[in-house]
Amino acid sequence: MIWIFASALLFGGGLIAMSLFGTDTDHGDAHHTVGDTGLFAVFSLRNLTWASFAFGGIGLLAVLTRRAPPTIWLASIGAGVGTLLAVHLLFRALTRTEASSEALDALAVGTTASLVLPFNDDGLGIISFRAHGQLHEMPARRATEVASLGSDSFRTCRIGWIEDGVAIVEPATA
């Protein structure tokens, strides 16, 4: 029984070490391969590697501390399945974040936005716009040539450029 857990630990640990210390050439979206969607995405090589590492590590630890065989199997299988699901959910969340964290400034410029909070005495307001299918909010300031216009003129506006995280906007009709 110890060989099963030691093998799983070495297999998972070896693949993890190779991914951490090996060279990774850029193959674009190579990590999104066939079967990497739906239920099969849970059983990707990355997820199975981490599950194997957890299964082997917990199983080996339980064998070396002389636990009862049912306890060893339940603990190691539980660790493997739990790690499989946790890694899948973690990388799924990271992939969503990666997809939406392109430079928001580059996505915002030229888009149509709505004024959410009117411009205050300092000339700042809040706009909202869609990028990557998500609604984003950003502080905004009127462009110099339209600075005298009231907030009502900016209900729908166009983002001209971004300065220090503040969108410079013009009325969409101008």
N, C-alpha and C positions, 0 to 999 in steps of 0.2 A: 504494500500500500504506500510505503514511503516513496517508492520510485515514481508512482503516478504523480504525486504532488511535487516532487523534486523536478520531474520532467516538465510539468506545466509551469512551474516557477522559472526554470531556466529558459524555456521557450518564450514565455511572455517577457521576462526580463531581458533576454537577448534581443528580441525585436524592439523593445522600448529603448534599449541602449543604442542599437543601430540607428533608430530614428532620431535620437538625441545627439549622437556623436558622428553620424554619417553625413555625407554631403547630400544635399537635396537640390537637384537641378530643377529649375522652374519649368513645369510642364503645363502651365496654365491651370485649368480646373481639373487636373488629373485625379484629385481625391473624390470627385463626383463621378463614379463609374456606374456601369449598368448594375442595377439591383440596389443602388444607393438611395432608393426612394421607398416610401411606404414601410411595410413591416420588415422587408429585407434590409433596410438601412440599419436596423438594430444589430444585425449580424455581419457588419462590415469587419474587415481585417483589423482595423484600429480598435474597434470595440472588443472583438474577440481576444486581441492581444492583451489588453488591460484586464479583461475577465479571467484569462488564463493565469496571468500574474497574481491576481488576487486569490483565485481558487487554489493555486499551488502554494502561495505563501501562507494562507490561513490553514490549509490542510497540513502542510509540513510543520507549522508551529503546533497545531493540535496533536499531531503524531508524536512530536518530540516532547511534549508536555504530558504524554501518556493519557490522553482523553479516551473515552469509550468510542468504539467505532461508529455508532449512530450519531454521536455528537460531532465527530470528525467530519463525517459526510454532510450532515446538515449545515455545519458552520462553513465548510469550504464551498458547497454548492450555493448557499445563501450569499456568501461573499462574492462568488463569481457572477451570479445573476444580478445581484445588487450593483456591482461594479459595471457590468454590461449595460444596464439601464441608465445608471448615473453618467457614464461617459457618453453614451448616446445623447442624452438630454443636454449635457454640457456642450458638446460640439455642435449640436443643433442650434442652441442659443448663440454660441459664438459665430456660427455661420450667418445667422440672421443679423447679428450686430455688425459683422464684417461687410455684409452686403449693404447695410444702410449707413456705414460710417465713411464712405468716400467723402472727399472734401465737400462738406455741405455748402460751402461758399460757391464752389464751381457748379453745383446743381441748382443753387438758388438764382444765380444771375440770369436775368432774362425771363424768369417765370412770373406769372401773375399771382398776386397775393391779396389777402383781405386785411384791412386794418382792424385789429381786434380791440386795441386800446388806443384812444385818440392821442394825438401829440400833446405833451404837457408843456409847461412854460419853458423848459430847457430844450424843447424841440424833439424829444424822444417819444416814440409810440411803440406799439407791439403789432407785428404783422403775423399772419399764418399763411403757409403755403404747403403744397404737396410735393414730396420728393420720394422716390422709391416706394410709392404707394402709402406713405405715412405722412401724417400731418405734423408739420414742424412750426414752431414759433420762434421769432427772432426780434430783437430790438430794431427799430427803424428810425431813420431821420429823413426829412424831406430834402430833395436835391436843391442846391443853391438857387437855380433858376425858377423853382416853384415854391420856395420857402414861405412866400407870403400867402399861399392858398391855405384855407382852413382844412380841418380834418375830414369834413364831409366830402371834399374833392378826392380823398384817398381811400374811400370805401373799397374800391378795387384799384389796385396799383400794380406797377411793374417794377421789379427789382433791377436797378441799373448796375450796381456794383456793391461790394462789401468793403467797409473800412473798419478795421479793428473789431470785427464781430458785429458791426451795426450795418444793416442794410440801408442803402441810399435809394429812396424810392421816388417815383414820379407817378402822377395819376395815369391810369391805364388808358384814359381817353385823350391824354395830351400827346 
